[in-house]
Amino acid sequence: MRENCWKITRYLLAAAVLLCCAVPLRAEDAQDRPIDYARDVKPILAGHCAQCHGALRQKGGLRLDAGSLALKGGDSGEIIELGSAEESLLIEYILPDGDDPPLMPPDGQGTPLKPEQVAVLTAWINQGAKIPADEEIPEDPRKHWAFQRIERPDVPMIDGKPFAGNPIDAFILAKHKAKQLTARPEADKATLLRRIYLDLIGLPPTRDELQAFLADPAPDAYEQVVDRLLSSPHYGERWGRHWMDVWRYSDWAGYRAEVRESQPHIWRWRDWIIESLNADKPYDRMVQEMLAGDEIAPGDPDTLRATGYLVRNWYKFNRNVWLESTVEHTPKAFLGITMNCAKCHDHMYDPILQKDYYQFRAIFEPHRVRTDQVPGQLNTKKDGLVRVFDQDLQASTFLFARGNEKHPDKDNPLTAAVPVSLLPEGLKIEPVALTPRQYYPGLRDHVQQGNLNYARAALRNSETALKKLTDQLVASTAETTDGAAQPATVKPPSDLAIAVAAKQVAYQLLHLQSVQARIAADEAKYATPPATSAPQLAAAAAAAAAERQENVAKAQWDVAKAEAALQTAKDAEKPEDDKTKQAVKKSQEALTKVQKDLETALAAQEKTEATYSPFGEIYPTQSSGRRLALARWITDRENPLAARVAVNHMWLRHFGEALVPSVFDFGLNGKSPSHPALLDWLAVELLDNGWTMKQLHRLMVTSQAYRMASTVGNATENLEADPDNVYLWRMNPRRMEAEAVRDAMLYVCGQLDTTAGGPEIDQTDGQTNLRRSIYFRSAKEKQMLFLELFDQANVNDCYRRNESIVPQQALAMVNSPLALAQGRVLAKTLTAAVGEEATSEVTTQFLNAAFEQILCRRPTNEERATCSAFLQKQTELLATPGQLTQFESGPDVKTKPSENPALRARENLVQVLLNHNDFFTIR
């Protein structure tokens, strides 16, 4: 903590200095002081001019991204007259002409310069337009390191000899030698075991697992643990949550039942992520399925779940917002480039034009969202498979002037493409043909069978209802054996009620026959190979006739129901009452309406058209293939970005800091990699091993770099030379993410429900439902409060988690019903194991067990003494309730505290340990 405070103080001081240096220069002050090119001029030219006059584009043959090039001028000659701003074309171009805007930047290509910026350039020219003699000329942005083909670099030699260990360590050690840093020794076994457990499965080791590891003398004991954890189903849950951050997983958001963002049933995408990781599905295949699973495997519902990645961007009120999210975050997540910067104008840093932005959008223009029926449930509101598909293959994409959707350039529709600077030859797009069962879900077996089952069940229910009424009628008119009438004990049903039930049976029977006929017609119509025309037409005619008969029966049933409702209204106790009259009038109007519907149905029955209703919507017979082409390009070995980005995300979550700190921006405005050779070596390793991630996890966590202690120790020289640990001379300690905090608390207390998968759990049940946190609803305004306090992922943008330290976190661990209950449960469990006696020996056993269970280590002598004294004093206090202040309010905890003062003191101690910094920290 002391180190973190020192970092924060240093950052604040640096920020204060920067703020002092960044005070805007007033226009009237510019002429009164010497202008520094690097400080005053270059930022203006870079921010406002280099977009059109830089290394990538030189309109009019002019470059303004370097002072010497600005002085050189362009095709029309020099634009700067040394010592005379009045005669310089540069100033003429950037000054307004009366009420007219300046010529530069052109309309729609940027923001005009502010008066103080014009004043700076004016003063600079008047002062001789001085530039540094050693100013570097910016390179073509296409030559930026991130856009270059990945080649496997050689593993560094150490002291002139090949490195025999994990190649990762050779790259790290080479940096240590270059920076004169000394690596920290390996962490102790208990710390290392807890680190790898929390890292790979998000749960700490049990006491038995800890003791077994500490007692295992095998040289590969640690590697065996790694392999076991990578094979655990909990691995997919832990790393699934990491990737859900990057891929912006969000359950549906909206007001009450209204869906405004994302979609219901998107949890199936979450389960796909977890299952894919556990199966070690290659990363490239995962990317392809998320972007184009409906084009890769359109008939496989398991694969279709993956397209939840695109479904998540759905936005009810504005399709442009929906597509803008897709265009922004797809490149950020998979390519590490900020294409959204080109929505309004050409990218200010990277080789991406505004046109490129909208051509990239065109890749996604045709797609929409739908929900398919799943086996056992016809009602997609209750359950369903939400996925994407291409709806409008002719949809046009237009460039929006200045990014404003109100000003589309409809004269120049754009084709689908990725930035030409990244793929000069263009995407290879081929439409994807779909089979009938893929574009018409009504042909699928579970849909047909579901409709049949529903119709049969409805018929059985209606028959049962009619029989109940007829039995009731018989019972009400029964006679004795001598022929005398039996006293009525059962009220007879009305003739209208029996008529309604009979009409319902007639309708349900015809409905079943109609369903059977329509299924037969569909099978003939979409047969492979196609059925001959005669059987197909006959089946269609039969289906149409059966549906018309069904419609008549339905209308007759509706008329019977309306007549019964009218009679009920007329039979009211107070027929002259206004309320009764109004009811009668409404019933008469309803009867009139359904009688007209019956007339329409009867008239339609005379028709002979062979048209019938399909079982749901029939979608386009092919998909554009655009998203599949994009997915294949992203994961192509020749693409220099995807593997680097994936490796960087994995490294960040293993080591606490990324090799490229700007995890979603590998472009010119991003940060350079701390270990560029290591990044590329790992990227090639991922590619050469078929994009499988478990192999790369194993390589990272078995390195000595990963096994290092996180403490500073006596490495004060390291701290001075590399205070931010950029070159990894020690392991980075980090706080557990919100989900891991909650899950670990439940797990160490023996209460975690490890049931996997299924629909999202209501976020308000987080204090009572003991499932893993990944399965709770997480949306923009639907998040569990406990997780929010510990920096749960922002569903809109979370390429790396925030880590805050606020008082509410401690309060949640002390006062929440969940934490209080878990502390009491664990104290009871530990007491049952060691005994209730308050002897020194039993107390020591309890303390050892509590520390091992919660913190995965034994207490130090000082901690043992402090905790023993606490238990003794707390027991004495609790034994004399009159000395304590009773709280009048507090959380409602079903697990009540022990009435035994000594046991309650242990509960308090367990609660303290659950709040210990070592519990929250992965060291």
Secondary structure, 3 states (H helix, E strand, C coil): CHHHHHHHHHHHHHHHHHHHHCCCCCHHHHCCCCCCHHHHHHHHHHHHCCCCECCCCEHHHCCCCCHHHHHHCECCECCCCCCCHHHCHHHHHHCCECCECCCCCCCCCCCCCCHHHHHHHHHHHHCCCCCCCCCCCCCCHHHCHHHCCCCCCCCCCECCECCCCCHHHHHHHHHHHHHCCCCCCECCHHHHHHHHHHHHCCCCCCHHHHHHHHHCCCCCHHHHHHHHHHCCHHHHHHHHHHHHHHCCCCCCECCCCCCCECCCCCHHHHHHHHHHHHCCCCHHHHHHHHHHHHHHCCCCHHHHHHHHHHHCCCECCCHHHHHHHHHHHHHHHHCCCCHHHHCCCCCCCCCCCHHHHHHHHHHHCCEEEEEECECCECCCCCCCEEEEEECCCCCCCCCEHHHCCCCECCCCCCCCCCCCCCCCCCCCCCCEECCHHHHCHHHCHHHHHHHHHHHHHHHHHHHHHHHHHHHHHHHHCCECCCCCECCCCCCCCCHHHHHHHHHHHHHHHHHHHHHHHHHHHHHHHCCCCCCCHHHHHHHHHHHHHHHHHHHHHHHHHHHHHHHHHHHHHHCCCCCCCHHHHHHHHHHHHHHHHHHHHHHHHHHHHCCCCCCCCCCCCCCCCEECCHHHHHHHHHCCCCCCCHHHHHHHHHHHHHHCCCCCCCCCCCCCCCCCCCCHHHHHHHHHHHHHCCCCHHHHHHHHHCCHHHHECCCCCCCHHHHHHCCCCCCCCCCCCEECCHHHHHHHHHHHCCCCECCCCCCCECHHHCCCCCECHHHECCECCECCHHHHHCCCCCCCCCCCCCCCCCHHHHHHHHHCHHHHHHHHHHHHHHHHHHCCCCCHHHHHHHHHHHHHHHHCCCCCHHHHHHHHHHHHHHHHHHHCHHHCCCCCCCCCCCCCCCCCHHHHHHHHHHHHHHCCHHHHEEC
